[in-house]
Amino acid sequence: LTQARSDNEELRRLGKVKDDFLSALSNELRNPMTTVLGYLRLLKDNSLGPLTPAQAESLSVALQNGIRLRDLLNKLLDLAQSKQGKLHLIKTPSALNYLVGNAIENVRLEAEKKGLQIQRFQPPGPIEILLDPEQMERVLTNLLENAVRFSPEKGDLEIGWGIQNDKEGMAAFFWVRDHGPGVPFADLERIFEPFSMVQNPELEVAGGSG
């Protein structure tokens, strides 16, 4: 019993070391990554001079992969802060159509590469909900990224949202639908495990961080 308690304490200590390392690493890399993306966007917008078609295409690829790396760093930082109880949500009244539009724009290039059309389904009129817009946009972008990644080429995918009443008042809900292979029923309970990948050859081909 004493040995088991000692082993558990050592596992907790190692887990904290890992989380601290991920948090520090993500913080250190995020700032220079933001600067790199800023200059890439200036180049892409021709703010620093005109580009040839070949240069513009190469720059789009670099910008897209830079955004992917930034998003991965943000996910690592959020995961580490969440485990440490340091992830603080900054809730403000936020327009849902604006958040969804941003998320769609974040995946637009990847969707266009595969010939995918993203359809939006929304209730009439503007809807504002009290939430953390930055974190919510990341969640929606992640859902759309997965939908794009696993969808067959030249198809479509859907994103929709609305509001409903629950015990605490008005709540928003979102949904994303694609035509990919889906997650096997036996693996559904693992979808919220950090960096978990379903053992399915059709899914593994698409890659991703889980």
C-alpha positions as CSV (number, residue, x, y, z in Angstrom):
1,L,0.0,0.0,0.0
2,T,2.8,2.4,0.9
3,Q,4.6,1.6,-2.4
4,A,1.4,2.1,-4.4
5,R,0.9,5.5,-2.7
6,S,4.5,6.5,-3.5
7,D,4.1,5.4,-7.1
8,N,0.9,7.5,-7.4
9,E,2.6,10.6,-6.0
10,E,5.5,10.2,-8.4
11,L,3.1,9.9,-11.3
12,R,1.3,13.1,-10.2
13,R,4.7,14.8,-9.9
14,L,5.7,13.7,-13.4
15,G,2.3,14.7,-14.8
16,K,2.8,18.2,-13.3
17,V,6.3,18.5,-14.8
18,K,4.9,17.5,-18.2
19,D,2.0,20.1,-17.9
20,D,4.4,22.8,-16.8
21,F,6.7,22.0,-19.7
22,L,3.9,22.1,-22.2
23,S,2.6,25.4,-20.9
24,A,6.1,27.1,-20.9
25,L,7.0,25.7,-24.4
26,S,3.7,26.8,-25.9
27,N,4.0,30.3,-24.4
28,E,7.6,30.7,-25.7
29,L,6.7,29.5,-29.2
30,R,3.4,31.4,-29.6
31,N,4.8,34.9,-29.6
32,P,7.3,34.4,-32.4
33,M,4.8,32.4,-34.3
34,T,2.4,35.3,-34.1
35,T,5.1,37.6,-35.6
36,V,5.9,35.2,-38.4
37,L,2.2,34.9,-39.3
38,G,1.9,38.7,-39.3
39,Y,4.7,39.1,-41.8
40,L,3.3,36.3,-44.0
41,R,-0.1,38.0,-44.1
42,L,1.6,41.3,-45.1
43,L,3.4,39.5,-47.9
44,K,0.2,37.7,-49.0
45,D,-1.7,41.0,-49.1
46,N,1.0,42.5,-51.4
47,S,1.7,45.1,-48.6
48,L,5.4,44.7,-49.1
49,G,5.4,44.5,-52.9
50,P,3.7,42.5,-55.7
51,L,4.1,38.7,-55.9
52,T,4.3,36.4,-58.9
53,P,1.5,33.7,-59.0
54,A,4.0,31.1,-58.0
55,Q,5.2,33.1,-55.0
56,A,1.6,33.8,-54.0
57,E,0.8,30.1,-54.1
58,S,3.8,29.2,-52.1
59,L,3.1,31.9,-49.5
60,S,-0.5,30.6,-49.1
61,V,0.9,27.2,-48.3
62,A,3.3,28.7,-45.8
63,L,0.6,30.8,-44.2
64,Q,-1.8,27.9,-43.9
65,N,0.8,25.6,-42.2
66,G,1.8,28.5,-39.9
67,I,-1.8,28.9,-38.8
68,R,-2.0,25.1,-38.2
69,L,1.1,25.3,-36.0
70,R,-0.3,28.2,-34.1
71,D,-3.5,26.4,-33.5
72,L,-1.6,23.3,-32.2
73,L,0.3,25.5,-29.8
74,N,-2.9,27.1,-28.6
75,K,-4.4,23.6,-28.0
76,L,-1.3,22.5,-26.0
77,L,-1.4,25.7,-23.9
78,D,-5.1,25.3,-23.2
79,L,-4.7,21.7,-22.3
80,A,-1.9,22.5,-19.9
81,Q,-3.7,25.4,-18.3
82,S,-6.9,23.4,-18.0
83,K,-5.2,20.7,-16.1
84,Q,-3.6,23.2,-13.8
85,G,-6.8,25.0,-13.2
86,K,-5.5,28.2,-14.9
87,L,-7.7,28.3,-17.9
88,H,-9.9,31.3,-17.3
89,L,-12.9,32.0,-19.6
90,I,-13.5,35.7,-20.5
91,K,-17.2,35.8,-21.3
92,T,-18.7,38.6,-23.3
93,P,-21.9,38.9,-25.4
94,S,-20.9,37.4,-28.7
95,A,-22.6,37.1,-32.1
96,L,-22.9,33.5,-33.1
97,N,-22.9,34.1,-36.8
98,Y,-19.7,36.1,-36.5
99,L,-17.9,33.2,-34.6
100,V,-19.1,30.6,-37.1
101,G,-18.0,32.9,-40.0
102,N,-14.5,33.1,-38.5
103,A,-14.3,29.4,-38.0
104,I,-15.4,28.8,-41.6
105,E,-12.7,31.3,-42.8
106,N,-10.1,29.4,-40.8
107,V,-10.7,26.2,-42.7
108,R,-11.6,27.7,-46.1
109,L,-8.3,27.0,-47.8
110,E,-8.3,23.3,-46.8
111,A,-11.9,23.0,-47.8
112,E,-11.2,24.5,-51.2
113,K,-8.3,22.2,-51.8
114,K,-10.7,19.2,-51.5
115,G,-13.5,20.9,-53.5
116,L,-15.7,21.0,-50.4
117,Q,-18.7,23.4,-50.0
118,I,-19.5,24.5,-46.4
119,Q,-23.2,25.2,-45.9
120,R,-24.5,27.3,-43.0
121,F,-27.8,26.7,-41.3
122,Q,-28.8,29.4,-38.9
123,P,-32.0,30.8,-37.3
124,P,-33.3,34.2,-38.5
125,G,-32.0,37.3,-36.9
126,P,-28.8,38.0,-34.9
127,I,-28.2,35.9,-31.8
128,E,-25.8,36.9,-29.0
129,I,-24.8,34.6,-26.2
130,L,-22.5,35.2,-23.2
131,L,-19.4,33.1,-23.8
132,D,-15.7,33.3,-24.4
133,P,-15.5,34.1,-28.1
134,E,-11.8,33.1,-28.5
135,Q,-12.3,29.7,-27.0
136,M,-15.6,29.1,-28.8
137,E,-14.1,30.0,-32.1
138,R,-11.3,27.4,-31.4
139,V,-13.9,24.7,-30.7
140,L,-15.8,25.4,-33.8
141,T,-12.6,25.6,-35.9
142,N,-11.5,22.2,-34.5
143,L,-14.9,20.6,-35.4
144,L,-14.7,22.0,-38.9
145,E,-11.1,21.0,-39.3
146,N,-12.0,17.4,-38.5
147,A,-15.0,17.5,-40.8
148,V,-12.8,18.8,-43.7
149,R,-10.0,16.3,-42.9
150,F,-12.3,13.2,-43.0
151,S,-14.7,14.3,-45.7
152,P,-14.4,12.8,-49.2
153,E,-13.4,15.2,-52.0
154,K,-15.9,17.3,-53.9
155,G,-18.6,17.0,-51.4
156,D,-20.1,19.2,-48.8
157,L,-20.4,19.6,-45.0
158,E,-22.7,21.6,-42.8
159,I,-22.5,23.7,-39.7
160,G,-25.5,25.0,-37.9
161,W,-26.5,26.6,-34.6
162,G,-29.5,27.8,-32.6
163,I,-30.7,28.4,-29.1
164,Q,-32.7,26.5,-26.6
165,N,-33.9,26.9,-23.0
166,D,-32.4,24.8,-20.3
167,K,-32.4,24.9,-16.5
168,E,-30.1,27.9,-16.4
169,G,-31.9,29.9,-19.1
170,M,-31.0,30.4,-22.7
171,A,-28.3,28.2,-24.2
172,A,-26.7,27.9,-27.6
173,F,-26.0,24.7,-29.4
174,F,-23.9,24.0,-32.5
175,W,-23.6,21.0,-34.9
176,V,-21.4,19.9,-37.7
177,R,-22.2,17.2,-40.2
178,D,-19.9,15.6,-42.7
179,H,-19.9,12.5,-44.9
180,G,-16.7,10.9,-43.6
181,P,-16.3,7.4,-42.2
182,G,-17.5,8.4,-38.7
183,V,-16.3,7.2,-35.3
184,P,-17.0,3.5,-34.4
185,F,-19.5,3.1,-31.6
186,A,-16.9,1.4,-29.4
187,D,-14.6,4.4,-29.6
188,L,-17.1,7.2,-28.9
189,E,-16.2,7.3,-25.2
190,R,-12.6,8.2,-26.2
191,I,-13.3,11.3,-28.4
192,F,-12.7,13.7,-25.5
193,E,-9.4,12.1,-24.4
194,P,-6.4,14.5,-25.2
195,F,-4.5,13.4,-28.3
196,S,-6.5,10.2,-28.6
197,M,-6.6,8.7,-32.1
198,V,-9.2,6.1,-33.2
199,Q,-7.6,2.9,-34.4
200,N,-9.3,2.9,-37.8
201,P,-7.2,2.8,-41.1
202,E,-9.7,5.1,-42.8
203,L,-9.2,7.7,-40.0
204,E,-5.5,7.3,-39.6
205,V,-4.8,8.3,-43.1
206,A,-6.1,11.8,-42.4
207,G,-3.6,12.4,-39.7
208,G,-4.1,15.0,-37.0
209,S,-3.2,15.4,-33.3
210,G,-6.2,13.8,-31.8
